[in-house]
Amino acid sequence: MTAPTNNKCPSGTPTVFPRRHLSFYAVLFCIVAPVWAVTPLSILTVGWLVATRPLLSLTKWESALFIYCIIETLFCVYHSIIARNLRSKPSVLPAYELHHLRNLFTRILQTGLAPLYPDTDDDVEDDTAGSRPGSPAESIDKLEWDDPRAIDFRQRLRTWFHKVEWSLISREAMLSWLSWSCFNAPYETAIQRPGNELVLREALDMLEKRAGSKLKPSAELAYSASSPRSESVTPLRLTLDPLDITGRPAVFYALTAFANWVYRAYLQRKFGVIHGKFGKLEYFLRQPEVVTDEANDPIVFMHGLGIGPAQYSMFISQILHEFPNRPVLVPLQPHISQSIFHPGHLDALGKTELVDTIHGLLEELGWAQSDDKPSSSRVTFISHSNGSVPHAWMLKAYPQLLQRNCFVDPVTFCLWEGDVCYNFVYKRPVNGLDILMRYFVGTELGIANHIQRQFDWSANSLWFEEIPAARDPKRSMFFIGGKDSIIDGERVRRYLRSHGVRKGVQFDPEGRHGSALVAGSEGLKGVIDWLGGLKGKN
């Protein structure tokens, strides 16, 4: 049914965006602007020295400054060429069969239809609830406009449209979004392939039933006095929208590389960590000097976006210190670590290649069973933020190999709701942390290319049913922050608890993105305790 004009609900209320905090301007002018300004100031300095001074008459310090500014200028040219080439390249993602897309979209629409497990405050795991049908078995019938499930669905879906009122979203805008989400292509391009238009029309029909609302054509909205902004409503199309890259000086990358080099040297000297390579995958590995039963309990840590292992130095060091008799493996991901001098900075391993490579490495280490070599290892995987994506890939491909799983600030849950995409790429920064994340992480060359051109949301999504023993807190643990600026922590918590997870969800109402891995925090203590098996013994 069409939305009633006199019925107020969250999806029909304009989103009130917060005003920018003082911290935003403090960080912008004291940190971000000075770093960004290094490049234009270097270019101006080179021009000024060339125009006003004979180069042979420069003093020693002036010559050093001139050489440095030349390096920054040349790096700016190199960075600009690479960025321009990336912007001109189309996103290439795997094409899925139509039946797979139908099943995936149906599954998304079924999520939240049935109250699987009431989100009560009790901490009793419902081990017998696995036999319940749950949302995946629910049929998609037409909901009423004021059905709470329809209201919630509309409220979440409008995130993909810059959080505008539901009444401003046209059928054409929704078809544009569906075309991107299903085929990674504009609507006009997608429907050129036989069968695609039918799939999109079916998806739109099911979506309108789930939302309890029929969307209006854009022409009708354009003549509606109540919708003057409807023509400007466009969906978020992450891999099709312009690539958002912001330059930074060469010295920033040099300092990042130096920090990781120093930390690698520290790990080698302090813990005997080796820097190895298997196929195209580089890694840090610590094998215990004394072989005990704990050697059968290796830990694999998948890091997230940032500057690589140096960013997680306190966490990695604490794992190595707390568990000296357990092997520890840290696969390196240069494409999300600002390693611009690394050949893999813009050449990330795809899903299949990465999964096969990690599995091959685990086989070589004796942690995974191969055709000619059995294994008794009980592998523990722990991931943070974007590291939960390869973690999810491994879980889907080898669910029995990963005996224990810990997700910290995972981005793989509820990806279909759009919060991760909106918050990381499109949201207007309002505080100091926002602008730090946007400039130093989100708009970096390699990270922007990976997220905005290679991010396959359907493959990266992880469903509760794909996690073995997800309700067993000894084997599965989820650390989530209520004030996370990337994921909607409350929504992820709600999703997991609605499937019967209780003790396995460690929710910190004041927790921010990454705070669970900060040295001395209660979150880090919880992670270490769980890795040691203490959580399951409480």
C-alpha positions in Angstrom: 0.0 0.0 0.0 1.1 3.6 -0.5 2.3 5.5 2.5 -0.5 7.4 4.3 0.0 11.1 4.2 -1.1 11.6 7.8 0.8 8.7 9.4 4.1 9.7 11.0 6.8 7.1 11.3 10.6 7.0 11.5 11.1 6.3 7.8 8.9 9.3 6.9 10.7 11.7 9.2 13.6 13.8 7.9 16.9 12.7 9.3 18.4 15.2 11.7 22.2 15.2 11.1 24.3 16.4 14.0 26.2 19.6 13.9 30.0 19.4 13.7 31.8 19.3 17.0 34.6 21.6 18.0 36.9 18.5 17.8 36.3 18.3 14.1 37.8 21.7 13.5 40.6 21.1 16.0 41.7 18.0 14.2 41.1 19.4 10.8 43.3 22.5 11.3 45.9 21.0 13.7 46.4 17.6 12.2 44.8 16.9 8.8 45.4 20.3 7.2 49.1 20.5 8.1 49.7 16.9 6.8 47.8 17.6 3.6 49.6 21.0 3.1 53.0 19.4 3.0 52.6 18.6 -0.7 51.4 22.0 -2.0 53.9 23.8 0.1 56.7 21.6 -1.3 55.6 22.4 -4.8 55.5 26.1 -4.0 59.0 25.9 -2.4 60.5 24.2 -5.5 59.0 26.9 -7.7 60.1 29.7 -5.4 63.7 28.4 -5.1 64.0 27.8 -8.8 62.6 31.3 -9.6 64.5 33.3 -7.1 67.8 31.5 -6.3 70.7 30.1 -8.3 70.6 26.4 -7.3 74.4 26.2 -7.0 74.3 29.0 -4.4 72.0 27.2 -2.0 73.2 26.5 1.4 73.5 23.0 2.8 70.1 23.2 4.5 68.5 24.9 1.6 69.8 22.1 -0.7 68.4 19.5 1.6 65.0 21.3 1.7 65.1 21.6 -2.1 65.8 17.9 -2.6 63.0 16.9 -0.2 60.6 19.2 -1.9 61.5 17.8 -5.3 60.8 14.3 -3.9 57.4 15.4 -2.6 56.6 17.1 -6.0 57.5 14.0 -8.0 55.6 11.8 -5.6 52.6 14.1 -6.0 52.8 13.6 -9.8 53.1 9.8 -9.4 50.2 9.7 -6.9 48.0 11.8 -9.2 48.6 9.6 -12.2 47.8 6.4 -10.2 44.7 8.0 -8.7 43.5 9.2 -12.2 44.1 5.7 -13.6 42.1 4.1 -10.8 39.2 6.5 -11.3 39.1 5.7 -14.9 39.0 1.9 -14.4 35.6 0.3 -13.9 34.9 -2.0 -10.9 35.1 -5.6 -11.9 33.4 -8.0 -9.5 32.3 -11.7 -10.0 29.0 -12.1 -11.9 26.6 -14.4 -10.0 24.0 -16.7 -11.5 20.4 -15.3 -11.4 19.2 -18.1 -9.1 21.9 -17.2 -6.6 20.9 -13.5 -6.7 17.2 -14.4 -6.2 18.0 -16.6 -3.2 20.3 -14.0 -1.7 17.8 -11.2 -2.1 15.0 -13.3 -0.7 17.1 -14.2 2.3 17.8 -10.6 3.0 14.1 -9.7 2.9 13.3 -12.6 5.2 15.7 -11.3 7.8 13.7 -9.9 10.7 10.3 -11.2 9.6 10.1 -13.8 12.4 11.0 -13.1 16.1 13.6 -15.9 16.4 14.5 -15.4 20.0 13.2 -12.5 22.1 16.0 -10.1 22.9 15.7 -10.5 26.6 18.4 -9.7 29.2 18.9 -13.3 30.2 22.3 -14.9 29.5 21.0 -18.4 28.8 22.1 -19.8 25.4 19.2 -21.4 23.6 20.9 -24.6 22.4 17.7 -26.3 21.4 16.5 -23.4 19.3 18.4 -24.5 16.2 15.4 -26.5 15.1 13.2 -23.4 14.9 12.6 -22.3 11.3 13.5 -18.6 11.9 13.3 -15.8 9.3 15.0 -17.7 6.5 12.0 -20.0 6.2 9.4 -17.1 6.3 7.4 -16.3 3.2 7.5 -12.8 2.0 3.9 -11.6 2.2 2.7 -8.1 1.8 3.1 -6.2 5.0 0.9 -3.3 6.2 2.4 0.2 6.2 2.3 0.4 10.0 3.6 -3.1 10.6 6.7 -2.7 12.9 8.6 -5.0 10.6 7.9 -2.8 7.6 8.7 0.3 9.5 12.0 -1.1 10.6 12.8 -2.3 7.1 12.1 1.1 5.5 14.1 2.9 8.2 17.2 0.7 7.4 16.8 0.7 3.7 16.7 4.5 3.4 20.4 4.5 4.6 21.2 3.5 1.0 19.6 6.7 -0.1 21.5 9.2 2.1 18.8 8.7 4.8 16.2 10.8 3.0 12.5 10.3 3.8 11.0 7.2 2.4 8.4 9.2 0.4 11.2 10.8 -1.6 12.6 7.6 -3.0 11.3 6.8 -6.5 10.9 3.5 -8.2 13.7 4.5 -10.6 16.0 5.3 -7.8 15.3 1.9 -6.2 15.8 0.1 -9.5 19.1 1.9 -9.8 20.2 0.7 -6.4 18.9 -2.8 -7.0 20.8 -2.9 -10.3 24.0 -2.0 -8.6 23.6 -4.4 -5.7 22.7 -7.3 -7.9 24.8 -6.7 -11.0 27.4 -4.0 -10.1 26.1 -2.0 -13.1 23.8 1.0 -13.9 20.2 0.0 -14.6 20.4 0.8 -18.3 23.5 -1.5 -18.7 22.2 -4.3 -16.5 18.9 -4.8 -18.4 20.8 -5.4 -21.7 21.5 -8.9 -20.5 18.5 -11.2 -20.9 16.7 -12.1 -17.7 18.2 -9.2 -15.6 15.3 -6.9 -16.0 12.9 -9.6 -14.9 15.0 -10.3 -11.8 15.1 -6.6 -10.9 11.3 -6.2 -11.3 10.8 -9.3 -9.1 13.2 -7.9 -6.5 11.3 -4.5 -6.6 8.0 -6.2 -6.1 9.2 -8.3 -3.1 10.9 -5.2 -1.7 7.7 -3.2 -1.8 5.8 -6.0 -0.1 8.4 -6.2 2.6 8.3 -2.4 3.1 4.6 -2.2 3.1 4.7 0.6 0.6 4.5 1.0 -3.2 7.1 3.4 -4.5 6.0 6.2 -6.8 7.6 6.8 -10.3 10.0 9.8 -10.4 7.6 11.7 -12.7 4.8 11.5 -10.2 7.2 12.6 -7.4 8.4 15.5 -9.5 5.0 17.0 -9.6 4.3 16.4 -6.0 4.4 19.6 -3.9 5.3 17.6 -0.9 8.5 16.2 -2.5 10.5 19.1 -4.0 13.8 17.2 -3.4 12.8 13.9 -5.0 14.7 14.6 -8.2 18.0 14.8 -6.3 17.6 11.5 -4.4 20.2 9.1 -5.7 21.2 5.8 -4.1 24.6 4.8 -2.7 26.4 2.7 -5.4 29.7 2.1 -3.7 31.6 0.6 -6.7 30.0 2.8 -9.3 30.2 6.2 -7.7 33.3 8.4 -8.2 36.3 7.2 -6.4 37.1 9.4 -3.4 40.9 9.7 -3.0 42.8 12.4 -1.2 46.5 12.9 -1.5 49.0 12.8 1.2 52.8 13.5 1.3 55.5 10.9 0.6 56.8 11.4 4.1 53.6 10.1 5.5 54.0 6.8 3.6 57.7 6.7 4.5 56.9 7.1 8.2 54.3 4.3 8.0 56.7 2.0 6.3 59.4 2.8 8.9 57.0 2.1 11.8 56.2 -1.3 10.4 59.8 -2.0 9.7 60.7 -1.1 13.3 57.9 -3.2 14.7 58.9 -6.2 12.5 62.5 -5.9 13.8 61.1 -5.8 17.4 59.0 -8.9 16.9 61.9 -10.8 15.4 64.2 -9.9 18.3 61.7 -10.1 21.2 59.5 -13.1 20.1 61.4 -14.8 17.4 58.8 -13.9 14.8 59.7 -14.6 11.2 58.5 -12.7 8.1 57.6 -15.3 5.6 55.9 -15.6 2.2 53.6 -18.3 0.8 52.6 -17.7 -2.8 51.7 -14.1 -2.9 50.8 -13.9 0.7 53.3 -12.5 3.2 52.9 -13.2 6.9 54.3 -12.9 10.4 54.7 -16.3 12.2 55.9 -17.2 15.6 56.4 -20.9 16.3 56.9 -21.8 20.0 60.4 -22.9 21.0 59.0 -25.5 23.4 56.5 -27.9 21.9 53.6 -28.6 24.3 50.0 -29.5 23.9 49.3 -25.8 23.3 51.1 -26.1 20.0 47.9 -27.7 18.7 46.0 -24.5 19.4 47.4 -21.9 16.8 46.0 -18.4 16.6 45.4 -16.6 13.3 44.8 -12.8 13.4 43.3 -11.0 10.5 44.0 -7.2 10.9 41.8 -4.4 9.6 42.2 -1.2 7.7 45.0 1.2 8.7 48.7 1.0 8.6 49.2 -2.7 9.1 50.8 -4.6 12.0 52.2 -1.5 13.6 48.7 -0.2 14.3 48.0 -3.4 16.2 51.4 -3.6 17.9 50.1 -3.7 21.5 47.5 -6.3 20.7 49.9 -8.6 18.7 52.6 -8.2 21.3 50.2 -9.1 24.1 49.1 -12.3 22.3 52.7 -13.3 21.8 53.5 -12.6 25.4 50.4 -14.2 26.9 50.6 -17.4 24.9 54.3 -18.2 24.5 53.6 -21.9 23.7 51.0 -21.3 21.0 51.8 -20.6 17.3 50.6 -17.2 16.1 50.1 -16.3 12.4 49.4 -12.8 11.1 48.7 -12.7 7.4 49.7 -9.3 6.0 47.4 -7.2 3.8 49.4 -4.4 2.1 46.4 -3.2 0.1 44.7 -2.0 3.3 47.9 -1.0 5.2 48.9 2.1 3.2 52.0 0.2 1.9 52.3 2.2 -1.3 55.9 0.9 -1.8 54.7 -2.7 -1.7 53.8 -4.4 -5.1 50.6 -5.7 -3.5 49.3 -2.2 -2.6 46.9 -2.1 -5.5 46.9 -5.8 -6.3 45.0 -7.5 -3.6 44.3 -11.3 -3.7 40.8 -12.1 -4.7 38.5 -14.1 -2.5 39.2 -17.5 -4.1 42.9 -16.9 -4.3 43.3 -15.6 -0.8 41.2 -18.5 0.7 43.2 -21.1 -1.2 46.5 -19.4 -0.2 45.7 -19.2 3.5 44.5 -22.8 3.5 47.6 -23.9 1.6 49.7 -22.1 4.2 47.9 -23.8 7.1 48.4 -27.1 5.4 52.1 -26.5 5.1 52.3 -25.5 8.8 50.5 -28.7 9.7 47.4 -26.8 11.0 45.0 -28.0 8.4 44.5 -31.6 7.3 45.7 -32.4 3.8 45.3 -35.5 1.6 48.5 -37.0 2.8 48.9 -35.4 6.3 46.3 -35.4 9.0 46.2 -32.6 11.6 45.1 -32.4 15.2 45.3 -28.6 15.4 42.4 -26.6 16.7 42.7 -23.3 14.8 41.5 -20.1 16.4 40.7 -17.2 14.1 40.4 -13.7 15.4 39.7 -10.7 13.2 39.1 -7.0 13.6 37.0 -4.7 11.5 37.7 -5.3 7.8 39.7 -8.4 8.7 36.4 -10.1 9.4 35.9 -10.2 5.6 38.7 -12.8 4.8 37.7 -14.4 8.1 34.2 -14.8 6.8 35.5 -16.2 3.5 37.5 -18.8 5.4 34.5 -19.8 7.5 32.4 -20.3 4.4 35.0 -22.3 2.6 36.4 -24.4 5.5 33.9 -24.3 8.4 35.3 -27.3 10.2 38.9 -26.0 10.0 38.2 -22.9 12.1 37.4 -24.5 15.5 37.1 -21.2 17.4 36.1 -17.7 16.0 36.4 -14.3 17.6 35.0 -11.2 15.8 36.0 -7.7 17.1 34.0 -4.8 15.5 33.0 -7.1 12.6 31.8 -5.4 9.4 30.5 -8.7 7.8 27.1 -8.7 9.7 24.1 -6.8 8.5 26.1 -5.5 5.5 22.8 -5.3 3.6 21.6 -2.5 5.9 24.1 -0.1 4.5 25.6 1.4 7.7 29.2 0.3 7.0 29.0 1.6 3.4 27.4 4.9 4.5 29.5 5.6 7.6 32.9 4.8 6.0 32.5 6.4 2.6 29.5 8.8 2.5 28.8 10.2 5.9 29.6 13.8 6.6 32.4 13.9 9.2 31.1 15.6 12.4 33.9 15.1 15.0 37.6 14.7 15.3 37.6 10.9 15.0 35.4 11.1 11.9 37.8 13.4 10.0 40.8 11.3 11.2 39.3 8.1 9.8 38.1 9.8 6.6 41.5 11.4 5.7 44.1 9.0 7.1 42.2 5.8 6.3 39.1 6.1 4.1 40.5 8.2 1.3 44.0 6.6 1.1 44.9 5.4 -2.4 45.0 1.6 -1.8 42.2 1.5 0.8 39.8 3.6 -1.3 40.5 1.4 -4.3 39.8 -1.7 -2.3 36.7 -0.5 -0.6 35.2 1.5 -3.5 36.1 -0.7 -6.4 36.7 -4.3 -5.0 34.2 -4.6 -2.2 31.7 -7.3 -3.0 29.1 -6.9 -0.3 27.2 -10.1 -1.2 30.3 -12.2 -0.9 31.5 -10.4 2.2 28.3 -10.8 4.1 28.3 -13.4 6.8 25.1 -15.0 8.1 24.6 -16.5 11.5 23.9 -19.9 10.1 27.4 -20.0 8.4 29.2 -19.9 11.8 29.8 -23.3 13.4 28.7 -23.4 17.0 27.8 -19.8 16.9 25.8 -20.1 20.2 28.7 -21.7 22.1 30.7 -18.9 23.8 33.7 -21.2 24.1 33.9 -21.4 20.3 32.4 -18.1 19.1 32.7 -14.7 20.6 31.7 -11.2 19.3 33.0 -8.0 20.7 30.9 -5.0 19.7 30.9 -1.3 20.7 27.7 0.7 21.1 29.4 3.9 19.9 31.1 2.4 16.9 31.4 5.0 14.1 31.6 2.4 11.3 29.1 -0.4 12.2 25.8 0.0 13.9 26.8 -2.0 17.0 23.3 -2.1 18.4 21.9 -3.6 15.1 24.7 -6.2 15.0 24.1 -7.1 18.6 20.3 -7.3 18.0 20.9 -9.6 14.9 23.1 -12.0 16.9 20.9 -12.1 20.0 17.9 -12.6 17.8 19.5 -15.9 16.8 20.0 -17.0 20.4 23.5 -15.7 21.1 23.8 -14.5 24.7 27.1 -15.0 26.5 28.9 -14.9 23.1 28.1 -11.2 22.6 30.3 -8.9 24.6 28.6 -5.5 24.1 30.2 -2.3 25.4 27.6 0.5 25.3 30.4 3.1 25.3 32.8 1.1 23.1 34.1 2.7 19.9 35.6 1.2 16.8 38.9 -0.5 17.9 38.5 0.2 21.6 38.3 -3.5 22.4 41.9 -3.9 21.3 43.3 -0.9 23.2 45.9 -1.8 25.7 44.6 -1.9 29.3 40.9 -1.9 28.2 38.3 -4.3 29.5 37.6 -5.3 26.0 41.2 -6.4 25.4 41.2 -8.3 28.7 38.0 -10.1 27.5 39.6 -11.0 24.2 42.8 -12.3 25.9 40.7 -14.3 28.4 38.6 -15.8 25.6 41.7 -16.7 23.6 43.0 -18.5 26.7 39.7 -20.4 27.1 38.6 -18.5 30.3 35.4 -17.2 28.9 33.9 -20.6 28.5 34.7 -21.5 32.1 32.8 -18.8 33.9 
